[in-house]
Amino acid sequence: MNNQSLIVAKVAALKKNFESITYSGEYGSSCSVTILEPLLPRYESIISQLKKEFDGIFDDLPDLPLPKTSHDVYSKNQIMPLVNNLDYVLELYSNIRIGEKREEKQRPNRIFISHGRSQQWRQLQAYIEKDLEKNTLELAQEANLGRTILQKLSEEAKKCSIAIIVMTGDDLTEDGEIRARENVIHEIGFFQGLYGLGNVILLHESDVNIPTNIGGLVYINFPKDTIESTFGALHRELKVLMSS
């Protein structure tokens, strides 16, 4: 559970505490300080955490002063605005989650192809589009529209839901180590963060160094200049990822 989910869970628990208060007195409109006062610091703390953690989403939440009393009771009218605030938080968070789910469902089943200098990606694109009849996107084939490379990558990546990274040996270090281009290494992490770990497929050319921070990544290996040897395994992966 991430911090935001934990805070919202606390909101729900606190709202339940408020709603479980038994009111008495004239017309059943008051409760004792011993019941309410332990809840007030928790309310203040949770509202503070919400505004800090959610980066402006709850800035329009009314900044209510905590109820005060010179007697031994609080009125129901003092408490209900706090409960309404908590209810608003839960309703808004629920709507945000619904919107996120809709965005996930609407994300197109298009495949982003990332690669280095090697032209083997063209064979890959032809296989995916002609044999598997799936749409692909390759960054250089899209119009620049005055964008920087990072802007273009960020915007075009949103048109896809899966990335295939072709990791070929394009660079040679001074000590003879074969490496992929730096942009390829960067895009592995970029797409894992954007699509999720399970939606990034790495096609790895034999003898190319794999950085230790991605050493545990599942990949499909292929000998140099034989990317077509990955197509069977790739088809199985895509069949699962694009079945919904």
N, C-alpha and C positions, 0 to 999 in steps of 0.2 A: 504494500500500500504506500503510495507516494504522499508527500506532505499535504498536498491539496485535498486528497481524499480523506486523509486522517482528520484534517481540520473540519471538513464538512460532516464527518461522522460525529465529531464532538458537538457540532451545531445541532444535529439531530438528537443527540443524547440530552443536551441541555434543554432543548425545546420540550422534550418529553418530561424532564424534571419540572419545568414551569407548569406544564399542563396537568401534572399530577397533584398540584397544590390544592388542598381542600380549603375553601373559603367559608367563613362563618360570620358571626356578628349580624348587624342589621342588614336585611335583604341579602345575606350571604355574600358580602362585598369586601371582606378584609381577611388578611392572614397575619400571623404573628411574625415578628422579626426573626425568631429562631428558625423558621422555615425558609424564609426568603434570603436572608443576608448571606448565607454560604454560597448562594448561586450568583450573586452580583459580581464578585471578583472574577468568577469564571466567565461570565458574560463579557465583561470588559476585556479580558485577555483574549478571548476567542475573536471578538470583533477586530481587535488590533492585529491578530495573526491573519485574519481574512484580508484586510486591506494591504498588508505587507506581502503576503504570498501570492495574491491573485493579480498583482500588477495593474491596479486601476479598475478592475471589473466591478468592485463593490464600493467605489468612491462615492456613488450616489446614495449609499445607505445612510439614512438619517443618523446624525451623530447625537444620540439621545443621552442626556445626563442620567446617571443612576438615581433611582428613587431615594428620597430622604424622608425621614419621619422623626417627629419629636415625641411620638408616642410609642407604644409597643406593638403597633400594627401597621401594615401597609395596605393600601386600598387596591382593589382589582384594577381600577383605572390606571394606577401607576405601573402595573406589571404588564398589561396587555400590549402596550407599544413595543416592549422588549420582545415579547413573543411574536409579534407581527414582523419585526426585523428578522428574527431567526427564520420565520416561515418564508419571507422574501428570499433569503439566502438559499434555502433549500429548493425553492421553485426555480430560481434563476440557474442554479447549478444543474438542475435536472434538465432544463431547456438547452443549456450548453452541451451537455452530454448527448442529448438527442440530435442536436445539430452536427456534432462530430461524427456520430454514427451514420447520419445521412450522407455526409461528405465522403466517408469511407466507402459506402455503397455506390456512390456516384463516380468514384474514381475510375477512370477508364482502364480497361484491360489492355494497355499498351506497354510495350517493352522498351526500356531505355538501353541502348548499347553503348558501353564505354570501352575505350581502347587506347592503345599507344600508337607508335609509328607503323606497326605491321598492318598490312592491308587484308589480313585474314578475316577481319570483322565483316568484310563485304560478302564473303562466303556465308558467314553466319546470318547476316541480314537476309540474304537471298533464300536461305533455307527456312528461316522463320516466316517470311512473308509468302513465299511461293508454296512451300511444302506444308507448313503448319497453318497457313492462312491467318497469321496474327500480325497486327500492326506494330511497327517498331519506330523508334525515334533515335536519330544519331545527331549529335549536337552540331557538327559542321554543316549538315544538310539543312539546318533551319536558318532563317534569315536573322542577321545580327540586330537590325532595328536600332542601331546606335547604343546597344547595351555592352557593358563590360562582360568578360568571359564568365565571371561569377554570377552576375545578374542573369545572364542568359541561361546558365546552368540551373540556377535556382528556379527560374520561371518555367523553363521547358520541362524540368523534372516533375513538376506538378501535373503534367499531362499524362504521366505514366504511373504504374503501380508496382512494377517489377524492373529490376536492373540486372543486366548480364555484363559482367566485367571481363574483358579479354586481357589477361595478364601475360604479355609476351616479353621476351628478353630484348629490350630496346637500348639499354644503357649498360656500359661496362665500366666498373670502378677501377681505380689504379691497382688494386690488389687482385684483379681478374674476376671479381664477382659479377655475375649477370643479374641485372635488376630491371624491373618494369619502370616505365616513366613515372615521374613524381605525380603527375596529374591523375594517373591511374590509382596510385596508392591513396591519394586524397579522396578520390571519388568512391573508393570502397567504403570508407568511413562515412562519407556524406550520404550515400544511398542507404546504408544500414540505419543511420539515424532517421532518414526520411521515410523509408518503406518498412523498416523492421528487419531484424536479422534474417528471418526466414524468406524474405522476398528479394534477396540479393544472391545471384548465382555467379560464382567465380570460375572462369575457365582458365586454368593455370598451365602454362607451357613448362615442360620438364626442364629442370636445371635452373629455373629462374628463382632467385632468392625470395622467400616470403618473410616479411618483417615479423618479429616476435609478437608484436601486439595483435596480429591477425593470424597467428600460427594455428589457432584452434578452429579456424573457419573451415566449413565443409566446402570442398571444391572438386571440380572435375578436371583431371589431369590429361594432357595430350602431348605427344612428341612434337618437336619443332616442325612447323609447316604442315601440320595434319589436323587442323581444327575440326575437320569433318568427323574425326573419330569421336568427338564429344556429342555428336548429334543424337545418338540413341539415348544416352543418359539424360541429355538436356530435354529431350521430348518428354521423358517420364517426369522430370521435375516440373516442367511447365504444365503438364496435364493436371497435376495436383494443384498447383498454384492458381491456375486459371479455370478451375472446374466450377467455381461459384458464379 
